[in-house]
Amino acid sequence: MTVADPALPARVRIHEVGARDGLQNEKTAVPTAVKAEFIRRLAAAGLDTVEATSFVHPKWVPQLADAEELFPLVRDLPVRLPVLVPNERGLDRALALGAREIAVFASATESFAKANLNRTVDEALALFAPTVTRAIEAGLKVRGYLSMCFGDPWEGAVPVDQVVRVTKALAEMGCDELSLGDTIGVATPGHVQALLTALNEAGVPTSRIAVHFHDTYGQALSNTLAALRHGVTTVDASAGGLGGCPYAKSATGNLATEDLVWMLDGLGIETGVDLAALTATSGWMAEQLGRPSPSRTVRALSHKE
């Protein structure tokens, strides 16, 4: 039953990360043809933004070593297909294949910057600056991911002002969109509200902010609702709840796209996503991976069938 809340946005754009963030943490590589079919099915289910792959060196993310083979198989789909790039070399590879949107990834904490990028926070930002500048000059949209916005497995709770500083740096660098990541899933709604308020006070408008929650403690949906109440209209999610983070072992799966769509449908918020088609896609992908989907909605609807 749909019961709308006039205090919430009328429409939410889902930034689907299952094909990239979801599959990068798999222990074995998924065949390129399966990834391409996954992306095609996600697009057919109504997701208008599907993050396709990552142009990171295969040594660091071997599961996505087939970026050059995969992207040409899906680049003509009528949806947005952003790709992750770590540096100018990654940008060169993405541009050569016709990518029109990229994302860079920073950390709010020194420990994770060292683990993920082998650099300090400021060194990583300096590395991204020319990449972002060149991408903008080439007419690309640029998203800035920020990890460990709420908690860090080595440092504990992350001060809000620390997150604000790095988010502002990405904004000033020219990133069109800023995705706030709860990489280990420790955020709670009050913490989400406090960070969003602090960012607004620091001059970062809500219209440029996206949220990226992990469901480690079962808080991803409640945190998403807190963000929606603040006016956020872009939410990252992963079909079937796939994913984690290879550099933070306590990071469990992303917010499942189906669970998000179930909540948004119930609130009368438009997404353009066909829940039945999406559920079927995630069920199909779970079969390819040889295990059940962790998404509660996928399991519930599949059981009904």
N, C-alpha and C positions, 0 to 999 in steps of 0.2 A: 504494500500500500504506500502510495506517495503522499507525504506530508511535507509541503514546502516550508522553508524558513526564510522570510523576506530579508533577514539580516545577512544571509549568505549570498555569494555570487550566483548569478543566473547560469553561468557557464564556466566550466573548468577545462583547461587543456591538459591532457595527460601526456607527459613526456615518457614514452615507453623505453625502458632500458634493458629489457630482458635479453635481447640478442647480443648486447655488449657486456654490460655489467653483470647480467645474469649468467652468461656462459663463460665469462673469463675465469670463473672460480671452479670450473669443472676439473676433475682430476684427469680426465682423458679428453682429447680433442674431439669435438663434434664435427662430422663431415661437412664440408663447405656446402654441398647441395642441400643438406638438412637445414643449415643456418639460413640459406637463401629462401627455402620454402617457409621456414618459420617467419621470416620477415614479411614475405608475401601474404601469409595468412593473417598476420597481425594487421597489416594495412587493409586487407579485405574486411576485417572485423570493425573497421572504422577508426583505428588509431591514426591520427594525422601526423604524428611525430614518432619515428621509430629510430632510435640510436643504433646504427648499423654495425660498427666495428671500431677498432682502435688501431692507429698507426704507431704503436709503441714497438720497440725492438722485440722480436720474438723471444729473445733470451729472458725478458722480464715477464711477458705474458704469452707463453707458448700457445695457449688455447686460441689466440687471435692472430696467429702467424699467417693466416690465409687472407689478410685484408685485401691484398691486390687481386686475388682471385674472386673474393666474395663481392666486393663493391660493384664491379661491372654487371653482376647478375641481378642487381636490385636497383641500380641508380635511376632507371627510367620509371620507377613506381611514382604515382601521383601523390606522394607524401613527402614530408620533410625527413631527411636522412642524415642527421648530424653524425660526425665521427670524432673520436677522441684523438688528439695529437699531443705529444709531450714536448716538442721542440720544433725548430725550423725544418729539420730533416723530415719529421713526421708531416709537417705542413706541405713540404714539397711533394711527398708521396700522395697526400690527399688531393692536392691541386691537380696533379698529373692525371688523376682518375675522374676529375670533374666534380669533386665534393663542393657543396655550396654552403655548408655549415660545419663549423668545428667546435670543439670544446677543449679547454685546457683545465688542468686539475692542480689545485694548490691545497695546502694544509693550514689549519689554524694553529697547529701546535708544532713545536720543534721536533719532538720525538717522532711524530708520524712523517714529517717532511724528510727526516733522516732515513726512516725505514722505507718510505715509498719512493723518494727521489734522490736520496743520498746527498741532500743539500739542506741548508738552513732555510727557514721560511723566506727570508729576504733574498737569498741566493736563487731560490725557485722562482720568486716573482721577477727577478732580473732576467732569468732565463726565458720566461714567458713573454716579456714585454715586446721584443722584436717579432716574435711569432704572431702575437695579437695584432701588432701594427701592420705587418705584411698581409695578414688575413683581411683586415679591414680595408686596406688599400686595394685588395683583389676583389672587394665587394662581397665578402663572406660575412655571415652572421657568426658571432662568437659568444659562446657560453663559458662562464667560469664556474667550475666546480670547487667547492670548499669543503674539505673533509674535517672531521673531528670538531664540529661546531658546538657540541654539547658535552662531550666527554671523550677522554683519551685513555687507552688501556695502560699507558705508562705514567701519564701525568694526572689522571683523575679528572675532576670537574674542570671545564675550560672557562675562564673568566669571560664574561660577555664583551668587555671592552677589547679583549684580545681578538675575538672573532670580528668585531666591528672594524678594527684596524686593517685586517687582511681583506675583508670584504670591500672596504672602501678603496683599497689599493687595486683590486681587480676591476672595480667600477671605473676608477680614474684611468685605468689602462685602456679602457674602451670596450669591455665585455658588455654585450647587450643584455645578457641575463645572468643572474647569480644564483646558483643552486646551493642551498645550505644543507650539508650532509650530516645526519646523525649516524655516523659510520658504525658505531657499536651499539646503537639502539637504546641509549640510556636517557634520552630526553623525556620530559613530562610536559603537559600543556602549559603550565605556568612559566616554565623555562622558555618554551617556544614563544610565548607572548612577550616575555621580557626581552628576548633577543630581537624580535621584529620591531618592537617599540624603540629599542636603542638604535637600531639601524635607521629607522625613520628620523629619529632625532639627530643622527649624524649626517643626514642628507641623502640617504639611500631610499628611494621611493619603493613602496610595496609592489608597484607595477613591474619592477625589474627583478623581483625575488621569486624564486621557485624553492620548493622544499623537497627533501629526499630523506625519507625515514626508513630505518630498519626496524624489524619487529622483534628484537631480542627479548624484550620484556612485555610484549603484547601491547605496546603503546602507539604503534604506528598510526592507526586510524584516529585515536583520540588526539594525537599531536597534529595530524592533518586537519581535523575539525577546528582545532585552535587556530591554525594558520588561515583557514578559510574565513573564520570569524574576523580575523584581522584584515581580510581583503585579498589574500594571496589567491591567484587564479591559475597557477601552473604547479602541478604536482607530479613528481617522478614516481614511477611504479614499474614493477617487473612482472610480466605475465607468468602466472603460476607461482609467484613468490620466489623465483630463481635468484640466486646470487648471494654474495657476501663480500668479502674483501680479502685478497690473498696476503695482504700485508698486516692485517689485524685479525688475529685468529678468533677473537671473541665476537667478530661481526657475523651475525647470522643473516638470513634471507632478507631481501628487500620487501617493502610493502607489496603485497600481491595486487596486481592490477584488477583482478576480478573482485577482490574484497573492497577495493576502492570504488569500483563502478557500482557494486551493490549498494554501498552507502550513499553515493551521489544520486543514483536512481531513486532511492527512497526519499531523498531530500528534494527531488524535483530539479536537480541541477543537470543541465545538458552537458554531454560529453561527446556525442556522436558515435559512441561505441555500442556495438551489438553484443550484449553480455553472453548470449548463447553461443555466438560464433567465436567469441574470445575464449570462453570456457572450453569449447571443442578444440581450439588451437592449443591451449595449455595442456589439455589431456593428451593430445597427439604428441606434444613435445615431451611430456613425461614418459610416454611409451618409448620414444627415441632414446631417452636417458636411462630407461630401465628402472624407474622408481616412481612412486606416487607423487603427485603434486602436493606441496605443503600448503597451498591455498585452501582456506576453509570453504570458500565459495565454490571452487572447482570440485572439492570433495562432496559438498552438499548437493550440488546440482547433478553431478555424475551419479551419485547414489540414487537420486530420484529417478534418473533414466533407467 
